[in-house]
Amino acid sequence: MLYVGVDISTSKFDVAVMTQEFKFIASKSFSFNSDGFAEFITFLKKFNEPLTIAMEASGSFTFNLFDFLNEHNFNVFILHPYFVRKLSTSKSKTDPIDAKQIADTCARFFDKLSDWSYLDEDTLALRDLVRFRYSLVESSANLQKRFKDILRSYLPELLNFFSQLDSKVLLELLSNFPSKQAIIKNEQQVIQLLTSFKNWNEQKAKAFVNAIKRSIGRKDKHQVAQTIILSITQQLKQIKEQIQSIDNQIKQMMEQFDQTNFPDIPGIGDTTKATIISEVGDIEKFESKEKFVSYIGLDPVIHQSGKSTKHKGISKKGNKVLRRIFYNLAIRAIRLIDKYKKKYQELLSRGKKPKQAIIAIARKLAELVWILWTRNESFDISKA
């Protein structure tokens, strides 16, 4: 058996071949295109003995080569970067060295490759969809910041009536009446539109119009603000529709996954659950809660010098998507669960900054998820 390590970059990939005696016998670089793929196959066939190929997941294009090798019936694994880095014996960072490190990992831990392999096709597809959803949410948040700046300048009173700048009412209103002049000119239509929505009666609608009549907003001589407002409202409406469509698709895809063991913790909704499942895959590959926390990047960094021990925050070397998820989950837990609210207040009283306290609770929640998920236990606040 020979072990082949592959390190992939955007334009090329480096290959290193190791024997069972841990000796490197070949290395080469190939172009990341059809000619390079074909040349790689020719290179592999020259060895004329069983091969196990491993590569580190380093971007979506990793799967182009993975699929190509599978089609040619090679035994190939995509290893999660977390595991490769944990076992790295070299601090050097070059593509050829990375290829050798992957080959060495492949040879020394052959029996663990299945446990350390990357997500299966279904989980990967779910992960890509969930990540795209978050990119849409982020785009919406950025648009709303720009939206607020424009409204603060030209229709500042409007912000007293709308706290959510992507609300259906506001987007419908400004899609039809995108300026102070349009709202005043079409007063009755504006009132009629507003009162067609829940929580808007005629009194509130008239108060809104009167506030706009007395607006201190800037004049929009060249209708620049109107153009921007119309553009942003249309974009926000489109993004909301896309997110809703994606949510429906995520819900359908989640039916393919066994969710019976996943813990039902307050604050974990459908999207959060889909995110955790798609980012983690098989929870059993994490042998302890500490390793799971480390994978997320919530593990504390401790610096020791002589008798001095200093805590330098968290490592942030893990999965940033999960780190964000558990941070937000901690915020919700503080709001929804008295035990975590008290813990948060206790950490603050001990001198922790708010962000540090939230991170500490996020770490506790990550440990809790690992315990409940691996043991198939239900959430119990007394044990949280």
C-alpha positions in Angstrom: 0.0 0.0 0.0 1.2 3.5 -0.9 -0.2 6.7 0.6 -0.7 9.8 -1.5 -1.1 13.3 0.0 -2.6 16.0 -2.1 -2.5 19.7 -1.3 -4.8 21.9 -3.6 -4.5 25.5 -4.4 -6.5 27.5 -7.0 -4.2 26.9 -10.0 -2.3 23.7 -9.1 -2.1 20.8 -6.7 1.0 19.2 -5.1 1.3 15.5 -4.5 3.6 13.4 -2.2 3.8 9.6 -2.1 4.8 7.7 1.0 5.4 4.0 1.6 4.1 1.9 4.6 7.7 2.4 6.0 7.0 6.1 6.1 9.5 6.9 3.3 8.7 9.5 0.6 9.3 8.1 -2.8 7.8 10.7 -5.2 6.5 14.2 -5.3 5.1 16.3 -8.1 3.0 19.3 -9.0 0.1 19.3 -11.5 -2.0 22.0 -13.1 -5.5 22.3 -11.7 -7.3 21.7 -15.0 -8.3 18.8 -17.2 -4.8 18.2 -18.5 -3.4 18.2 -15.0 -6.1 15.8 -13.8 -5.3 13.4 -16.7 -1.5 13.7 -16.0 -2.2 12.9 -12.4 -4.0 9.7 -13.3 -1.1 8.6 -15.5 1.3 9.4 -12.6 -0.7 7.2 -10.2 -1.0 4.2 -12.5 2.8 4.0 -12.8 3.1 2.7 -9.2 1.1 -0.4 -10.1 0.1 -1.1 -6.5 -2.8 -0.2 -4.1 -3.1 3.5 -3.3 -4.9 5.4 -0.7 -5.2 9.1 -1.5 -6.0 11.9 1.0 -6.5 15.6 0.5 -7.4 18.4 2.8 -10.7 20.2 2.3 -9.5 23.7 1.1 -12.4 25.1 -0.8 -15.3 23.9 -2.9 -12.9 23.2 -5.8 -11.4 20.3 -3.7 -14.4 18.2 -4.7 -13.7 18.6 -8.4 -10.6 16.4 -8.0 -12.3 14.2 -5.5 -15.1 13.4 -7.9 -12.6 12.9 -10.8 -10.6 10.3 -8.7 -13.7 8.5 -7.6 -14.8 8.2 -11.2 -11.5 6.5 -11.9 -12.0 4.1 -9.0 -9.3 5.3 -6.6 -9.7 5.1 -2.9 -9.8 8.7 -1.9 -10.6 10.7 1.3 -11.1 14.3 1.9 -9.8 15.1 5.4 -11.2 17.8 7.6 -8.6 20.6 8.1 -9.2 20.5 11.8 -7.8 16.9 12.1 -4.8 17.5 9.7 -3.7 20.6 11.7 -4.1 18.8 15.0 -1.7 16.1 13.8 0.8 18.4 12.0 4.4 17.9 13.0 5.7 20.8 10.9 5.2 24.5 11.4 6.4 25.2 7.9 3.8 26.3 5.4 4.4 25.5 1.7 2.3 23.4 -0.6 4.8 20.6 -1.0 5.3 20.3 2.7 1.5 20.3 3.2 1.2 17.4 0.7 3.8 15.5 2.6 2.1 16.2 5.9 -1.2 14.9 4.5 0.5 11.8 3.1 2.1 11.2 6.5 -1.3 11.6 8.2 -2.8 9.2 5.8 -0.1 6.6 6.4 0.1 6.8 10.2 -3.6 7.0 10.8 -5.0 4.9 8.0 -7.6 3.3 10.2 -9.0 6.7 11.2 -9.5 8.2 7.8 -13.2 7.3 7.6 -13.8 9.0 11.0 -11.8 12.1 9.9 -13.2 12.4 6.4 -15.1 15.4 5.3 -18.9 15.6 5.0 -20.8 13.2 2.8 -22.5 14.5 -0.3 -25.9 15.1 1.3 -24.5 16.9 4.4 -22.2 19.0 2.2 -25.2 20.0 0.0 -27.1 21.1 3.1 -24.1 23.0 4.4 -23.7 24.9 1.2 -27.3 25.8 1.2 -27.3 26.9 4.8 -24.1 28.9 4.3 -25.7 30.6 1.3 -28.7 31.5 3.4 -26.4 33.2 5.9 -24.7 35.2 3.1 -28.2 36.4 2.1 -29.0 37.4 5.7 -25.7 39.3 5.9 -26.4 41.0 2.6 -29.8 42.0 4.0 -28.2 43.4 7.2 -25.7 45.5 5.2 -28.5 46.8 3.0 -30.5 47.8 6.1 -27.6 49.8 7.4 -27.4 51.7 4.2 -31.2 52.0 4.3 -31.2 53.5 7.8 -28.6 56.1 6.8 -30.7 57.2 3.8 -34.0 57.3 5.8 -32.3 59.2 8.7 -31.3 61.9 6.3 -34.5 62.2 4.1 -37.3 60.6 6.2 -36.1 60.5 9.8 -39.6 60.5 11.3 -40.3 57.2 9.6 -37.8 55.5 11.9 -40.1 56.3 14.9 -42.7 54.0 13.4 -40.5 51.1 12.0 -37.9 49.3 14.0 -37.4 46.5 11.5 -36.2 47.9 8.3 -37.1 44.8 6.3 -40.6 44.7 7.6 -43.3 43.8 5.0 -45.2 46.9 5.8 -42.3 49.3 5.3 -41.1 47.6 2.1 -44.6 47.7 0.7 -45.0 51.3 1.7 -41.8 52.6 0.2 -42.1 50.5 -2.9 -45.2 52.5 -3.7 -44.4 55.8 -2.1 -40.6 56.2 -1.9 -40.4 59.9 -0.9 -41.8 62.5 1.4 -43.6 64.1 -1.5 -45.2 60.8 -2.7 -46.5 60.0 0.8 -48.1 63.5 1.3 -49.5 63.6 -2.2 -51.1 60.2 -1.9 -52.2 60.6 1.8 -55.4 58.6 1.5 -53.8 55.7 -0.4 -51.0 55.6 2.2 -53.5 55.4 5.0 -55.4 52.7 3.2 -52.3 50.7 2.6 -51.1 50.9 6.2 -54.4 50.0 7.7 -54.5 46.9 5.6 -51.8 45.4 7.8 -52.1 44.0 11.2 -51.3 46.4 14.1 -52.0 49.4 12.0 -55.2 51.3 12.7 -56.4 54.5 11.1 -55.2 56.6 14.0 -51.7 55.3 13.8 -51.7 55.6 10.0 -52.8 59.3 10.2 -50.1 60.0 12.9 -47.5 58.6 10.5 -48.6 60.8 7.6 -48.7 63.9 9.9 -45.2 63.1 11.1 -44.0 63.0 7.5 -45.8 66.3 6.7 -43.7 67.9 9.5 -40.5 66.1 8.5 -37.2 67.8 8.9 -35.6 65.5 6.3 -33.4 66.9 3.6 -34.9 67.9 0.2 -34.4 65.4 -2.6 -34.0 67.9 -5.4 -32.6 65.4 -7.9 -34.6 62.4 -6.6 -31.4 60.6 -5.7 -32.8 59.4 -2.4 -35.9 58.2 -4.1 -33.9 56.1 -6.5 -31.8 54.6 -3.7 -34.9 53.9 -1.6 -36.7 52.2 -4.4 -33.6 50.1 -5.2 -33.0 49.0 -1.6 -36.7 48.1 -1.0 -36.7 46.0 -4.1 -33.5 44.2 -3.1 -34.7 43.6 0.4 -38.0 42.2 -0.8 -36.1 39.9 -3.2 -33.7 38.7 -0.5 -36.7 38.0 1.8 -38.3 35.9 -0.9 -35.1 34.0 -1.6 -34.5 33.3 2.1 -38.1 32.0 2.4 -37.6 29.7 -0.6 -34.3 28.5 0.8 -35.9 27.8 4.2 -38.5 25.6 2.5 -35.7 23.7 0.7 -33.7 23.3 3.9 -36.8 21.9 5.7 -37.2 19.4 2.9 -33.5 18.4 3.0 -33.5 18.0 6.7 -36.1 15.2 6.4 -33.2 13.1 4.9 -31.3 13.3 8.2 -31.7 11.4 11.4 -32.6 14.1 13.9 -33.8 11.8 16.7 -30.5 12.2 18.7 -30.2 15.9 18.2 -30.8 17.8 21.5 -33.9 20.0 21.7 -32.4 23.0 23.5 -34.4 26.2 23.9 -33.1 28.7 21.4 -32.2 26.2 18.7 -34.6 26.6 15.9 -34.8 24.8 12.6 -32.1 26.9 10.8 -29.7 26.6 13.8 -30.3 22.9 13.9 -29.6 22.6 10.2 -26.5 24.6 10.5 -25.0 22.6 13.3 -25.9 19.3 11.6 -24.4 20.4 8.3 -21.2 21.7 9.8 -20.6 18.9 12.2 -21.7 15.8 10.2 -21.1 12.8 12.5 -20.8 14.0 16.1 -19.1 10.7 17.0 -15.9 11.7 15.4 -15.3 14.0 18.3 -14.1 11.8 21.1 -14.7 14.3 23.9 -16.5 17.6 24.5 -13.1 19.3 24.7 -12.3 18.2 21.2 -15.7 19.4 20.0 -15.2 22.8 21.6 -11.7 23.0 20.1 -13.1 22.2 16.7 -15.5 25.2 17.0 -12.6 27.4 18.2 -14.1 28.2 21.6 -11.3 26.6 23.6 -9.4 28.9 25.8 -5.8 29.9 25.0 -3.5 29.6 28.1 0.0 31.0 28.2 2.3 29.8 30.9 5.6 31.4 31.7 7.3 30.2 34.9 4.7 30.4 37.6 2.6 32.8 35.7 -0.6 31.6 33.9 -2.5 34.0 31.6 -5.7 33.4 29.7 -5.6 35.0 26.3 -9.2 34.5 25.1 -10.2 31.8 22.7 -8.3 30.1 20.0 -10.6 31.1 17.1 -8.9 28.4 15.0 -11.9 26.2 14.5 -15.1 26.4 12.5 -16.1 30.1 12.4 -19.7 29.3 11.3 -20.3 27.2 14.3 -18.5 29.7 16.5 -21.0 32.4 15.4 -23.9 30.0 15.9 -23.0 29.1 19.5 -22.2 32.8 20.3 -25.7 33.8 19.1 -27.2 30.7 20.8 -25.6 31.9 24.1 -27.3 35.3 23.7 -30.6 33.6 23.2 -30.0 31.3 26.2 -29.2 34.2 28.4 -32.6 35.7 27.4 -34.6 32.5 27.5 -33.1 30.4 30.3 -32.9 31.8 33.9 -29.9 29.6 34.7 -27.8 31.0 31.9 -29.0 34.6 32.7 -27.8 34.2 36.3 -24.5 32.7 35.1 -24.0 35.7 32.8 -24.7 38.1 35.6 -22.3 36.2 37.8 -19.5 36.4 35.2 -20.1 40.1 34.9 -19.9 40.6 38.7 -16.5 38.7 38.6 -15.1 41.3 36.2 -15.7 39.6 32.9 -16.6 41.9 30.0 -20.0 41.1 28.3 -18.4 39.5 25.3 -16.2 37.3 27.5 -19.2 36.2 29.5 -21.2 35.4 26.4 -18.2 33.3 25.0 -18.0 31.4 28.3 -21.7 30.5 28.0 -21.3 29.6 24.4 -18.5 27.2 25.4 -20.8 25.6 28.0 -23.6 25.2 25.4 -21.2 23.6 23.0 -20.2 21.1 25.7 -23.9 20.5 26.5 -24.8 19.9 22.8 -21.9 17.3 22.6 -23.1 15.5 25.7 -26.7 15.3 24.8 -26.1 14.5 21.1 -23.6 11.7 21.8 -25.6 10.2 24.6 -29.0 10.7 23.1 -30.3 12.5 26.2 -33.0 15.0 26.4 -32.4 18.6 27.6 -32.8 19.0 31.3 -32.3 22.5 32.7 -31.1 21.1 36.1 -28.1 19.4 34.3 -27.4 22.3 31.9 
